Each structure stands twice: as C-alpha cells, then as structure tokens.
Amino acid sequence: MFFTYLRRELRRRRKAALVVASGLALGIALVIVVTSVSAGMKQAQGKVLESLYGLGTDLTVTKAQERPAEGAQPTRPRFEFQGGDEGEEQSSDRLMVQGFQTLADSTVATVAKQTGVDRAVGGLSLVNLKIDGEFRRGQIQRGQGQAQPPGQGQGQGGTGGPGDTVTGGGAAFDVDSFTLYGTDVTTPDLGPLTTSTVGEGRTFKTTETDAAVVVVDSAYAQQKDLAVGDELTVKGVKFEVIGIATADSGQATAQVYLPLKRAQTLSGSAGKVTTVYVKATDSTKIDAVKAAIQKNVTGTTVTTSADLAQTVSGSLDTAAGLASNVGRWLSYAVLLAAVLVAGLLTSSAVSRRVREFGTLKALGWKSGRVTRQVVGEALVNGVIGGALGIAVGLAGAYAVTAVSPTLTAELGASASGFAGRGGGMAFGGGAGGPGMTRTAAGRSVDIALTAPVSLTTVGLAVLLALVGGLVAGAFGAWRASRLRPADALRRVE
C-alpha cells in the first residue's frame, strides 16, 4: 500500500517533484564540480612541487644565507683578458657554483643519520659561463695644424696632443652560459634528475661516479643540436652525451647533468655540495624531520614542499584559492538553499493536501503513517535529484578535464648571485659596484587542469541527496503530523 500510494502521488504531482529534484540536482552538481576541481588543483600543485624537488624528495637542505661582514664586497666572478694584437680573439671560460654557497659533502651523512630520514643524497649546482670576443683599437685624429710624427700614419697608436680626438675602437663579446648539475649516480631515484624522464639513450650507471658522460635536457639539446653519442665540451673537457631527458613539467632543473664527483673536480669544489635531497621514512612526519635537521645540522636552511607551496603564485594559486574558498562555500550555499526550498515546497504541498490527509486519518491512518508517506515522497525526490545531480556533476567534471585549461604557477624570484634559474646578465657598474650581476627571475610552470572525480565525491553526493530529501520531508512531516481529522474534514465540500 505504501509504495502504491507513493507511486500514484509522484505521478500526480510530477511538476512539483521535478522542481524539488532539480533544485537538489543543481546544488549536488555544483558540489561535485567544485570538489573535483579542487582535487585537480591539489594534483597540479603537487606536480609543480615535483618539478622543483623531484619525485620522492620530501625536503631539501641548503646552506643558510650568510650576512657579509661589514665592508666586505659581495662575491662576483672575475674575468681577466691579456692584451693582444689588433683583432686578436680573447676568450675566458668559467665554471662556477650557483649562488656561491656550498656545504661540505659530510653534511649528507649527517642529515642521513637524523631521526625520520630514510635517505639523503647531495647535488652540486653549477653554471658554465664562456665569454668570447675581441678588442678594437681606436684611431687618433690629429688636431688641425698639427704635424704627423715621423713613421706614424693616421689612425695608428701614439700619444695624442691638444685638439686630438679618438674615434672608433671598442670591444665586442659574446656570452654563452648553461647550467649543470652534479648528480649522485649511486642513488638514481633521488636527486635533481628525478624531475625529468630520459626519453633517448640512457641514464647514468651506478658505476659511472667519475665518468666523462652527461645527460642533456631536451630543450638544450635541440638548441645546440646535440644527440646521443655527440660530445659536449665543458671547461676544455669532452663529455659524451649518453641520454636526452625531458622535464616532466615546466623547466628542467638544469640543462646538463653529470656525475657529482666529476662536477666537483671540474669546478674546483672537491668535497662540496649545494643541495642535500632528503626522503623521509614517513611522509606524515616531515615537520618533525625538518625540526630535527634544523636542530642538529647548524648553518643550513631546510625547505619542505609546504614551504615551497607558500611561494607559488600566478593563475594556479588564484584558481586554487577561489576553488577552495569561494567556490566551495558557494556550492554549499546553493545546496542549502535548494534543500530549504525543497522543504518549503513539500510543506506547501502538505497544506494543499489537508483534505486528503484528513480523510486518510478519518479512515484510520495514524499520524506516523501519514508522516512516513510524506517523508517517503520527499526521499524519492531527493534520490531523483541526487541521480540528476551526479549525472550533471560528472558531465561538468568531464568537460573541465576535456578542455584542460592551462594554469601558470610562478615561484618567488631570487636575486642573490646565481641562486635561481633564468634571468639575464648585465655587465658594468651598478649599485653594488663594477662587475657582473644576475637577477634570477621567478620560475614558472604551466600545468593543465583536470577535475578527477573520486568515489568519495560520488558517495558525498549520494549522502547529500538523501539528507536533502530527509530534511525536505521533515518540513512536510512536521506539518502533516499537526493535522487533526476534524479540522481537515471541515474543508471538505
């Protein structure tokens, strides 16, 4: 009898049922889409941090920035050129540590001994800077009425006199630089190279600790027309290209990777590293590992993925904030409004069915039976709304994934020496005095947004549909339970 009456009432009141179900469906669909987009944002942020850290890295340890002594000049590379004949080409090749800050490689073992650390490996970040060019002498133009010294033609060197002018001359130099990273080849699954995938050739063997071999980033290989088997010269030493690697997302950590020991020898940084990559035994206790390293390994800066996430800006950060705050609360507000409207519509429907319920009570129906009938109808409306909402929400999430809008994540810039990637070079004087400075621009990574729908999200949608139906039914049930047969029968014509 319950289901027969329920089916008849739903058919008779199709429009009202559709309105209630549609309102619930809209709220549930918004919850699914916003929840899925938020999950996609978290995945995108994870990919950004992986592109910086490398897969499997939980923390990095670097040398703490030291305040220079009073009156001390900042460390800058110095290039010297010997005088030569007219047009003689000058060349200088320097391999330098990025940031000019290093740690003793014994720090790696010290970090590895800390509580909660699974493994630790070191890396050495370098930049190779080569300057080629030539100086051209100026020409002396004698003043009017001055005699030319014997044996000296116009334009040749000599001592100028009053009224003489120098024209022409100067210098033209080309600057070529690329970044390198010394990698611990004995632990291939931890370190800077884990941010890239070797697509051509091979990666390092664990026995190639001091071999003259390199893995080259695909963008740099294309720029320099390098292929597997070619040779790359670094500071006069020839290296064989054994692999071409492509960054998993964004920019690569370096343009050239070589064994750590060879990088230390080549740059004159024996026993030195710039970064220690750390993998924790438990990813949920990273903060405790960070605290232990900071306490026991002095003079270092420990960075976690959470620390890096705070420096991420750009459209990814903006969209993530909107999805997590405005979007989520908006969807919940719409859902709450839909439930309230459904409750009011159900209550209003009960008011229009006073004579019907009064007659049923006069025939012997108890108030509980009438209440169950009203709640049952509202619950079915909720289930229908839930099904429609899940369908619309899944379609919306699929549309977001199909379009895959590109978001950009930018990390804070570093302006201390060669501490960052990118940026430009400038020669000459400045606020810090003559020499060379480099401003490292923030690193940007483009990520395609997806909206993955998990079983948890679908389960949440089902729960919201049932709760919405029950809340709406509660409004009507409360109204129906207060009806008295005598009052209802007075309205019977």
Secondary structure, DSSP 4 states (H G I P E B T S, - for coil): -HHHHHHHHHHHTHHHHHHHHHHHHHHHHHHHHHHHHHHHHHHHHHHHHHHHH-TT--EEEEEPPPPPPTTPPPP---------STT-EEEEEEEEEGGG--EETHHHHHHHTSTTEEEEEEEEEEEEEEEEEEEE--EEEPPTTPPPPTT--TTS-----TT-EEES-EEEEEEEEEEEEEE-TT-TTSSGGGGEEEEEE----TT-TT-SEEEEEHHHHHHHT--TT-EEEETTEEEEEEEEEEESSSS-S-SEEEEHHHHHHHHT-TTEESEEEEEES-GGGHHHHHHHHHHHSTTEEEEEHHHHHTTEESHHHHHHHIIIIIIHHHHHHHHHHHHHHHHHHHHHHHHHTHHHHHHHHHTT--HHHHHHHHHHHHHHHHHHHHHHHHHHHHHHHHHHHHH--EEEEEEPPB-STT-SSS-EEEES--TT-SSEEEEBPPPEEEEE------HHHHHHHHHHHHHHHHHHHHHHHHHHHT--HHHHHTT--
